[in-house]
Amino acid sequence: ETGTGTEAPLIASCGLEQRDYATLSSAVEPLGVDVKICAVSPNFTSSTIVAMPEVLPDRIEMRHFEFAELRELYQRAAVTVVPLLANHYSAGMTTMMEAIACGSPVIITANPGLAADFAQRDLVIGVEPGDHRAMRRAIEEVLEDPERARSRAKRARAYVLAHHSSTTYIEQLCGSLASFHRG
């Protein structure tokens, strides 16, 4: 909490693979925000690439969140930020989709693929890899216009449900299998 008795805006983040928490830390440094990071990944190994700040600022909490806590974190957050290192891997997509499903506005490093596609569709805000100033401006944009951010989040959720849900995936898979069987 800030000295005024009001809660600071909350930023959520999650994951370890190809994450750039050094850039996120630099982006939020001058902002009066709290950051909670669920620092886990099912694919984490000793060779997992992640950029961490040299010193974790006091307003950033990094730990494991149980699934129910994580869902609540996404729902409470003013924005979920998915800071990624430049890569051509699908890093960050689970976090992006989970946050969208929970109705959170999303800022993501717009690497090639789904992240860039969602940014081009104005479903999330995309920033360039390593650009802490652009990330800060994107966070400020969300905090300064929460109605616009929630509207974007609502459109993103509707898009995901229509195009990326399990039901849609199964229907497409069944259609492909039926087509293969007929061919």
C-alpha positions as YAML, in Angstrom:
chain: A
units: angstrom
residues:
- id: 1
  name: GLU
  ca: [0.00, 0.00, 0.00]
- id: 2
  name: THR
  ca: [1.04, 3.55, -0.61]
- id: 3
  name: GLY
  ca: [1.23, 6.19, 2.10]
- id: 4
  name: THR
  ca: [-2.16, 7.59, 1.06]
- id: 5
  name: GLY
  ca: [-4.02, 4.52, 2.29]
- id: 6
  name: THR
  ca: [-4.99, 3.49, -1.24]
- id: 7
  name: GLU
  ca: [-3.77, 0.35, -2.92]
- id: 8
  name: ALA
  ca: [-1.16, 0.69, -5.63]
- id: 9
  name: PRO
  ca: [-2.14, -0.67, -9.04]
- id: 10
  name: LEU
  ca: [-1.31, -4.36, -9.36]
- id: 11
  name: ILE
  ca: [0.62, -5.84, -12.27]
- id: 12
  name: ALA
  ca: [0.65, -9.61, -12.76]
- id: 13
  name: SER
  ca: [3.12, -11.73, -14.65]
- id: 14
  name: CYS
  ca: [3.85, -15.42, -14.88]
- id: 15
  name: GLY
  ca: [6.35, -17.93, -16.24]
- id: 16
  name: LEU
  ca: [10.09, -18.41, -16.62]
- id: 17
  name: GLU
  ca: [10.80, -19.54, -20.17]
- id: 18
  name: GLN
  ca: [12.31, -16.75, -22.27]
- id: 19
  name: ARG
  ca: [11.10, -14.17, -19.73]
- id: 20
  name: ASP
  ca: [12.66, -10.73, -19.47]
- id: 21
  name: TYR
  ca: [11.96, -9.65, -15.92]
- id: 22
  name: ALA
  ca: [14.94, -7.26, -16.08]
- id: 23
  name: THR
  ca: [13.05, -5.18, -18.67]
- id: 24
  name: LEU
  ca: [9.82, -5.38, -16.64]
- id: 25
  name: SER
  ca: [11.70, -4.24, -13.53]
- id: 26
  name: SER
  ca: [13.16, -1.25, -15.40]
- id: 27
  name: ALA
  ca: [9.75, -0.41, -16.86]
- id: 28
  name: VAL
  ca: [7.96, -0.29, -13.49]
- id: 29
  name: GLU
  ca: [10.79, 1.28, -11.47]
- id: 30
  name: PRO
  ca: [9.42, 4.87, -11.53]
- id: 31
  name: LEU
  ca: [5.76, 3.80, -11.39]
- id: 32
  name: GLY
  ca: [3.91, 3.44, -8.09]
- id: 33
  name: VAL
  ca: [2.79, -0.12, -8.83]
- id: 34
  name: ASP
  ca: [3.06, -3.50, -7.16]
- id: 35
  name: VAL
  ca: [4.15, -6.46, -9.28]
- id: 36
  name: LYS
  ca: [3.43, -10.08, -8.48]
- id: 37
  name: ILE
  ca: [5.18, -12.71, -10.58]
- id: 38
  name: CYS
  ca: [4.29, -16.39, -10.54]
- id: 39
  name: ALA
  ca: [7.82, -17.62, -11.21]
- id: 40
  name: VAL
  ca: [7.20, -21.17, -12.34]
- id: 41
  name: SER
  ca: [7.34, -23.11, -15.57]
- id: 42
  name: PRO
  ca: [6.57, -26.79, -16.16]
- id: 43
  name: ASN
  ca: [9.44, -26.92, -18.66]
- id: 44
  name: PHE
  ca: [12.06, -25.20, -16.46]
- id: 45
  name: THR
  ca: [15.55, -26.70, -16.61]
- id: 46
  name: SER
  ca: [19.03, -25.45, -15.80]
- id: 47
  name: SER
  ca: [19.29, -24.28, -19.42]
- id: 48
  name: THR
  ca: [16.07, -22.20, -19.33]
- id: 49
  name: ILE
  ca: [16.84, -18.67, -20.48]
- id: 50
  name: VAL
  ca: [15.45, -15.90, -18.27]
- id: 51
  name: ALA
  ca: [16.68, -12.32, -17.68]
- id: 52
  name: MET
  ca: [16.37, -11.24, -14.05]
- id: 53
  name: PRO
  ca: [17.12, -7.82, -12.57]
- id: 54
  name: GLU
  ca: [20.38, -7.68, -10.60]
- id: 55
  name: VAL
  ca: [18.38, -6.73, -7.52]
- id: 56
  name: LEU
  ca: [14.67, -7.47, -7.20]
- id: 57
  name: PRO
  ca: [12.92, -4.21, -6.21]
- id: 58
  name: ASP
  ca: [10.84, -4.25, -3.02]
- id: 59
  name: ARG
  ca: [7.57, -3.74, -4.93]
- id: 60
  name: ILE
  ca: [8.11, -6.91, -6.98]
- id: 61
  name: GLU
  ca: [7.10, -10.20, -5.38]
- id: 62
  name: MET
  ca: [8.30, -13.32, -7.18]
- id: 63
  name: ARG
  ca: [7.14, -16.74, -5.99]
- id: 64
  name: HIS
  ca: [5.03, -19.76, -6.84]
- id: 65
  name: PHE
  ca: [1.29, -19.08, -6.81]
- id: 66
  name: GLU
  ca: [-1.13, -21.98, -6.54]
- id: 67
  name: PHE
  ca: [-3.61, -22.13, -9.44]
- id: 68
  name: ALA
  ca: [-6.50, -20.53, -7.51]
- id: 69
  name: GLU
  ca: [-4.17, -17.73, -6.35]
- id: 70
  name: LEU
  ca: [-2.94, -17.23, -9.90]
- id: 71
  name: ARG
  ca: [-6.48, -16.99, -11.26]
- id: 72
  name: GLU
  ca: [-7.31, -14.41, -8.58]
- id: 73
  name: LEU
  ca: [-4.11, -12.52, -9.39]
- id: 74
  name: TYR
  ca: [-5.06, -12.29, -13.09]
- id: 75
  name: GLN
  ca: [-8.57, -11.15, -12.13]
- id: 76
  name: ARG
  ca: [-7.36, -8.48, -9.67]
- id: 77
  name: ALA
  ca: [-4.53, -7.13, -11.81]
- id: 78
  name: ALA
  ca: [-4.86, -3.82, -13.60]
- id: 79
  name: VAL
  ca: [-2.79, -5.50, -16.32]
- id: 80
  name: THR
  ca: [-0.87, -8.71, -16.95]
- id: 81
  name: VAL
  ca: [2.55, -8.11, -18.50]
- id: 82
  name: VAL
  ca: [4.31, -10.92, -20.37]
- id: 83
  name: PRO
  ca: [7.88, -9.64, -20.86]
- id: 84
  name: LEU
  ca: [9.76, -11.89, -23.28]
- id: 85
  name: LEU
  ca: [13.24, -12.07, -24.66]
- id: 86
  name: ALA
  ca: [13.41, -11.94, -28.45]
- id: 87
  name: ASN
  ca: [12.63, -15.48, -29.64]
- id: 88
  name: HIS
  ca: [10.74, -17.54, -32.20]
- id: 89
  name: TYR
  ca: [9.42, -20.00, -29.63]
- id: 90
  name: SER
  ca: [5.88, -19.97, -28.29]
- id: 91
  name: ALA
  ca: [7.02, -18.66, -24.90]
- id: 92
  name: GLY
  ca: [4.41, -16.72, -22.96]
- id: 93
  name: MET
  ca: [1.35, -18.00, -24.81]
- id: 94
  name: THR
  ca: [-0.08, -19.92, -21.83]
- id: 95
  name: THR
  ca: [0.26, -16.85, -19.63]
- id: 96
  name: MET
  ca: [-1.30, -14.63, -22.30]
- id: 97
  name: MET
  ca: [-4.25, -17.00, -22.80]
- id: 98
  name: GLU
  ca: [-4.81, -17.54, -19.06]
- id: 99
  name: ALA
  ca: [-4.82, -13.78, -18.41]
- id: 100
  name: ILE
  ca: [-7.19, -13.16, -21.32]
- id: 101
  name: ALA
  ca: [-9.51, -15.93, -20.09]
- id: 102
  name: CYS
  ca: [-9.60, -14.21, -16.69]
- id: 103
  name: GLY
  ca: [-10.44, -10.85, -18.27]
- id: 104
  name: SER
  ca: [-7.11, -9.17, -17.61]
- id: 105
  name: PRO
  ca: [-5.74, -6.60, -20.05]
- id: 106
  name: VAL
  ca: [-2.44, -7.90, -21.47]
- id: 107
  name: ILE
  ca: [0.84, -6.30, -22.51]
- id: 108
  name: ILE
  ca: [3.21, -8.72, -24.22]
- id: 109
  name: THR
  ca: [6.48, -8.63, -26.06]
- id: 110
  name: ALA
  ca: [5.23, -8.95, -29.64]
- id: 111
  name: ASN
  ca: [7.55, -11.69, -30.85]
- id: 112
  name: PRO
  ca: [6.60, -13.36, -34.15]
- id: 113
  name: GLY
  ca: [3.57, -15.62, -33.97]
- id: 114
  name: LEU
  ca: [0.47, -15.45, -31.84]
- id: 115
  name: ALA
  ca: [1.71, -12.56, -29.65]
- id: 116
  name: ALA
  ca: [2.31, -10.34, -32.68]
- id: 117
  name: ASP
  ca: [-0.98, -11.46, -34.24]
- id: 118
  name: PHE
  ca: [-2.96, -10.56, -31.10]
- id: 119
  name: ALA
  ca: [-1.17, -7.19, -30.91]
- id: 120
  name: GLN
  ca: [-1.95, -6.45, -34.57]
- id: 121
  name: ARG
  ca: [-5.61, -7.26, -33.88]
- id: 122
  name: ASP
  ca: [-5.52, -4.78, -30.93]
- id: 123
  name: LEU
  ca: [-6.47, -7.55, -28.50]
- id: 124
  name: VAL
  ca: [-3.31, -7.00, -26.45]
- id: 125
  name: ILE
  ca: [-0.68, -4.27, -26.40]
- id: 126
  name: GLY
  ca: [2.54, -5.39, -28.05]
- id: 127
  name: VAL
  ca: [5.97, -3.98, -27.31]
- id: 128
  name: GLU
  ca: [9.38, -4.66, -28.83]
- id: 129
  name: PRO
  ca: [11.78, -7.00, -27.00]
- id: 130
  name: GLY
  ca: [13.96, -5.26, -24.41]
- id: 131
  name: ASP
  ca: [12.26, -1.86, -24.76]
- id: 132
  name: HIS
  ca: [11.54, -0.90, -21.15]
- id: 133
  name: ARG
  ca: [10.39, 2.60, -22.16]
- id: 134
  name: ALA
  ca: [7.74, 1.21, -24.53]
- id: 135
  name: MET
  ca: [6.69, -1.26, -21.85]
- id: 136
  name: ARG
  ca: [6.38, 1.60, -19.33]
- id: 137
  name: ARG
  ca: [4.31, 3.67, -21.79]
- id: 138
  name: ALA
  ca: [2.03, 0.67, -22.39]
- id: 139
  name: ILE
  ca: [1.55, 0.16, -18.64]
- id: 140
  name: GLU
  ca: [0.82, 3.86, -18.20]
- id: 141
  name: GLU
  ca: [-1.69, 3.70, -21.07]
- id: 142
  name: VAL
  ca: [-3.58, 0.90, -19.31]
- id: 143
  name: LEU
  ca: [-3.48, 2.62, -15.92]
- id: 144
  name: GLU
  ca: [-4.57, 5.99, -17.35]
- id: 145
  name: ASP
  ca: [-7.49, 4.56, -19.34]
- id: 146
  name: PRO
  ca: [-8.78, 1.46, -17.55]
- id: 147
  name: GLU
  ca: [-12.09, 1.53, -19.46]
- id: 148
  name: ARG
  ca: [-10.27, 1.22, -22.79]
- id: 149
  name: ALA
  ca: [-8.05, -1.49, -21.33]
- id: 150
  name: ARG
  ca: [-11.05, -3.49, -20.08]
- id: 151
  name: SER
  ca: [-12.78, -3.06, -23.44]
- id: 152
  name: ARG
  ca: [-9.70, -4.48, -25.21]
- id: 153
  name: ALA
  ca: [-9.57, -7.32, -22.66]
- id: 154
  name: LYS
  ca: [-13.24, -8.11, -23.27]
- id: 155
  name: ARG
  ca: [-12.68, -8.24, -27.06]
- id: 156
  name: ALA
  ca: [-9.62, -10.45, -26.54]
- id: 157
  name: ARG
  ca: [-11.59, -12.88, -24.38]
- id: 158
  name: ALA
  ca: [-14.40, -13.08, -26.96]
- id: 159
  name: TYR
  ca: [-11.84, -13.67, -29.72]
- id: 160
  name: VAL
  ca: [-10.10, -16.45, -27.76]
- id: 161
  name: LEU
  ca: [-13.41, -18.16, -27.00]
- id: 162
  name: ALA
  ca: [-14.40, -17.99, -30.68]
- id: 163
  name: HIS
  ca: [-11.06, -18.99, -32.21]
- id: 164
  name: HIS
  ca: [-8.79, -20.62, -29.63]
- id: 165
  name: SER
  ca: [-10.98, -22.55, -27.21]
- id: 166
  name: SER
  ca: [-10.68, -26.30, -26.58]
- id: 167
  name: THR
  ca: [-14.04, -26.76, -28.31]
- id: 168
  name: THR
  ca: [-12.81, -24.96, -31.43]
- id: 169
  name: TYR
  ca: [-9.60, -27.01, -31.39]
- id: 170
  name: ILE
  ca: [-11.50, -30.30, -31.12]
- id: 171
  name: GLU
  ca: [-13.89, -29.29, -33.92]
- id: 172
  name: GLN
  ca: [-10.96, -28.41, -36.18]
- id: 173
  name: LEU
  ca: [-9.15, -31.63, -35.29]
- id: 174
  name: CYS
  ca: [-12.26, -33.73, -35.97]
- id: 175
  name: GLY
  ca: [-12.77, -31.94, -39.29]
- id: 176
  name: SER
  ca: [-9.15, -32.60, -40.26]
- id: 177
  name: LEU
  ca: [-9.37, -36.26, -39.26]
- id: 178
  name: ALA
  ca: [-12.64, -36.70, -41.17]
- id: 179
  name: SER
  ca: [-11.07, -35.07, -44.21]
- id: 180
  name: PHE
  ca: [-8.04, -37.34, -43.92]
- id: 181
  name: HIS
  ca: [-10.27, -40.41, -43.55]
- id: 182
  name: ARG
  ca: [-12.28, -39.47, -46.67]
- id: 183
  name: GLY
  ca: [-9.12, -38.74, -48.68]
...
